Amino acid sequence: MTQQKDFDTVALQWDEEPRRVKLAGEIATAIKENVPLSKEWDALDFGCGTGLVTLQLAPALQSMTGIDSSSGMLERLGAKIQQSGFQNVCTELCDLGKGELPAGNYHLITSAMTLHHIKEIIPLLQSLKTLLHPGGWIALADLEAEGGRFHEDPTGVFHNGFSREELSGMLEEAGFSAISIKTATEVVKGESTFPVLLATAKSD
C-alpha cells in the first residue's frame, strides 16, 4: 500500500531543483493563458507546497490562499511571502485528502502536480466544487498517464498520471462543465519526456 510522503523533510530544499522551478513557471503561464484571471477574484491553490505557482498567480488576483498538508512547506511559503512583501497571499494547513476543507468561497481553485498524491479524486473534486462561486473555475495541472516511470521514489504516489479521458470523466462526474484538457508543458528526465496536462472546468 502506498504510504503518504513526508514533505516536511524536503521543504527547505524543495526550490533548489531547477527542473521543478521551471515546471512551476510553465504551469503558471498555462493557467494564465487558459483562465481569465481577474483582480476581483479570490483564489485557492491546494497542494501549494512552497508556493512556486501560488506566488506567480497572486499578482493577477485579489487574494490567493495556499493550502497544504505539510507544515514545513507552508513555513517555507510563509517566509517567501514575508520576504517578497505580498499583501494578498495567506496560507492554511489543510489535508484535503483526509476530507478537511478550508473556509471561504473562491472564484478559482488551482493545483499543480498534486492530484497524483490524492487517493480518491472524485470526492475531492466534489468537495472543491462546493467552495466555488457559481461560474467559478478550477485549473488542475498534472502528469499525463506515464506508467510509473516519472517518480524514482513512488512513496505517496497513488496515480501514475492521468489520461485526458480520465481527467475529463472525473471532472464531469464531480459536476463540472466547460471541461478542457490541454498540454501545459513537458518535463524532460534523461531520455524521457513527460507531458503535463492542464485541465480547466467551470462550476455551474
VMD Tcl script that draws the C-alpha trace (Angstrom):
set ca {
  {0.00 0.00 0.00}
  {1.31 3.43 -0.92}
  {2.42 5.49 2.06}
  {1.98 9.25 2.38}
  {5.19 11.10 1.60}
  {6.77 13.25 4.30}
  {7.06 16.59 2.52}
  {8.17 18.36 5.71}
  {11.63 16.79 5.43}
  {12.22 18.12 1.91}
  {10.64 21.57 2.26}
  {13.86 23.56 2.78}
  {15.49 22.07 -0.32}
  {12.34 21.98 -2.48}
  {13.12 25.11 -4.53}
  {16.71 24.04 -5.22}
  {15.67 21.75 -8.08}
  {15.80 23.89 -11.27}
  {13.53 21.50 -13.19}
  {10.84 21.87 -10.51}
  {11.04 25.67 -10.56}
  {10.89 25.71 -14.38}
  {7.86 23.40 -14.37}
  {6.01 25.61 -11.89}
  {6.62 28.66 -14.05}
  {5.33 26.90 -17.15}
  {2.22 25.67 -15.33}
  {1.52 29.18 -14.01}
  {1.87 30.53 -17.56}
  {-0.53 27.89 -18.90}
  {-3.12 28.80 -16.25}
  {-2.81 32.50 -17.12}
  {-3.30 31.68 -20.80}
  {-6.35 29.45 -20.29}
  {-8.23 31.10 -17.40}
  {-9.40 34.74 -17.49}
  {-7.82 35.78 -14.18}
  {-9.28 38.86 -12.52}
  {-8.18 41.29 -9.83}
  {-11.64 40.76 -8.34}
  {-11.08 37.04 -7.82}
  {-10.29 35.19 -4.60}
  {-8.32 32.03 -5.38}
  {-7.23 28.85 -3.62}
  {-4.11 26.86 -4.52}
  {-4.25 23.40 -2.99}
  {-1.13 21.35 -2.51}
  {0.66 24.66 -2.85}
  {3.97 23.44 -1.42}
  {6.46 26.29 -1.20}
  {4.27 28.47 -3.41}
  {6.13 28.17 -6.70}
  {2.84 28.53 -8.62}
  {0.92 30.35 -5.88}
  {3.14 33.42 -5.91}
  {3.22 33.66 -9.69}
  {-0.57 33.79 -9.93}
  {-1.16 36.07 -6.93}
  {-0.40 39.42 -8.67}
  {-3.29 38.82 -11.10}
  {-5.80 38.12 -8.31}
  {-7.47 39.89 -5.41}
  {-6.35 37.22 -2.97}
  {-4.64 33.84 -3.02}
  {-4.82 31.24 -0.25}
  {-2.24 28.47 -0.38}
  {-3.22 25.28 1.41}
  {-1.11 22.20 2.01}
  {-0.95 19.24 4.38}
  {2.75 19.90 5.07}
  {3.52 22.47 7.76}
  {7.15 22.52 6.57}
  {6.11 23.54 3.07}
  {3.82 26.25 4.42}
  {6.57 27.62 6.69}
  {8.79 27.97 3.64}
  {5.99 29.70 1.71}
  {5.27 31.97 4.68}
  {8.90 33.09 4.72}
  {8.77 33.81 0.99}
  {5.58 35.84 1.43}
  {7.28 37.97 4.09}
  {10.46 38.40 2.06}
  {8.55 39.35 -1.10}
  {6.07 41.66 0.60}
  {2.94 40.03 -0.80}
  {-0.14 41.54 0.86}
  {-2.76 39.31 -0.78}
  {-1.38 35.83 -0.04}
  {-2.08 33.71 3.05}
  {-1.57 30.07 3.98}
  {-3.62 27.43 5.74}
  {-2.69 23.95 6.95}
  {-5.31 21.62 5.48}
  {-5.30 17.99 4.29}
  {-7.88 17.69 1.53}
  {-7.04 14.01 1.19}
  {-8.49 13.47 4.66}
  {-11.64 15.45 3.91}
  {-10.51 18.68 5.54}
  {-11.76 21.82 3.79}
  {-10.78 25.47 4.16}
  {-13.36 28.13 4.91}
  {-14.46 30.60 2.29}
  {-15.74 30.79 -1.26}
  {-13.49 31.16 -4.26}
  {-13.62 32.21 -7.90}
  {-10.69 29.97 -8.82}
  {-9.12 26.80 -7.43}
  {-5.76 25.65 -8.77}
  {-3.30 22.85 -8.18}
  {-0.01 21.81 -9.72}
  {1.32 18.24 -9.58}
  {-0.87 17.42 -6.58}
  {-3.62 15.16 -7.93}
  {-1.39 12.10 -8.25}
  {-0.82 12.26 -4.49}
  {-4.59 12.06 -3.78}
  {-6.02 8.57 -3.44}
  {-9.73 9.31 -4.02}
  {-10.00 12.10 -6.55}
  {-13.71 12.36 -7.41}
  {-14.78 13.01 -3.76}
  {-12.04 15.65 -3.61}
  {-13.32 17.36 -6.77}
  {-16.87 17.27 -5.43}
  {-15.69 18.94 -2.22}
  {-13.75 21.58 -4.12}
  {-16.81 22.38 -6.20}
  {-18.68 23.34 -3.01}
  {-16.02 26.01 -2.38}
  {-16.51 27.71 -5.75}
  {-18.81 30.59 -6.56}
  {-21.29 29.80 -9.37}
  {-19.32 30.13 -12.59}
  {-16.04 29.67 -10.74}
  {-13.07 27.99 -12.37}
  {-10.87 25.03 -11.49}
  {-7.44 24.55 -13.08}
  {-5.55 21.34 -12.37}
  {-2.12 20.51 -13.76}
  {-0.68 17.03 -13.52}
  {1.18 14.36 -15.45}
  {-0.34 12.65 -18.44}
  {-0.53 8.88 -17.88}
  {3.07 7.65 -17.86}
  {3.14 4.11 -16.48}
  {5.15 4.85 -13.34}
  {8.43 5.98 -14.91}
  {8.38 9.58 -13.66}
  {8.97 9.11 -9.92}
  {12.20 7.46 -8.80}
  {10.62 7.20 -5.34}
  {6.93 6.22 -5.63}
  {6.18 6.96 -1.97}
  {2.94 8.91 -1.77}
  {2.12 8.40 -5.46}
  {-1.36 6.96 -5.93}
  {-1.68 7.59 -9.68}
  {0.90 7.34 -12.44}
  {-0.54 10.34 -14.21}
  {-3.92 10.59 -15.91}
  {-5.26 10.22 -19.42}
  {-7.21 13.11 -20.92}
  {-10.34 10.97 -20.93}
  {-9.83 10.07 -17.26}
  {-9.42 13.69 -16.16}
  {-12.40 14.82 -18.21}
  {-14.57 12.00 -16.88}
  {-13.70 12.72 -13.25}
  {-14.48 16.42 -13.61}
  {-17.76 15.62 -15.33}
  {-18.74 13.13 -12.62}
  {-17.93 15.75 -9.98}
  {-20.39 18.14 -11.62}
  {-18.12 20.47 -13.58}
  {-18.85 21.81 -17.06}
  {-16.94 23.53 -19.90}
  {-14.16 20.97 -19.42}
  {-10.96 21.47 -21.41}
  {-7.79 19.37 -21.32}
  {-4.62 20.75 -22.90}
  {-0.90 20.06 -22.76}
  {0.58 22.70 -20.46}
  {4.24 21.77 -20.86}
  {6.65 18.84 -20.80}
  {9.20 17.59 -18.28}
  {12.41 16.07 -19.63}
  {14.12 13.47 -17.46}
  {17.13 11.84 -19.04}
  {15.98 10.47 -22.38}
  {12.29 10.52 -21.43}
  {9.76 13.31 -21.98}
  {6.67 13.52 -19.80}
  {3.72 15.71 -20.89}
  {1.96 17.71 -18.18}
  {-1.74 18.31 -18.74}
  {-3.82 21.31 -17.67}
  {-7.48 20.55 -17.02}
  {-9.80 23.54 -16.71}
  {-13.51 23.49 -15.98}
  {-16.29 25.64 -14.53}
  {-18.77 25.31 -11.71}
  {-22.41 25.91 -12.72}
}
mol new
graphics top color blue
foreach p $ca { graphics top sphere $p radius 0.5 }
foreach p [lrange $ca 0 end-1] q [lrange $ca 1 end] { graphics top cylinder $p $q radius 0.2 }
display resetview
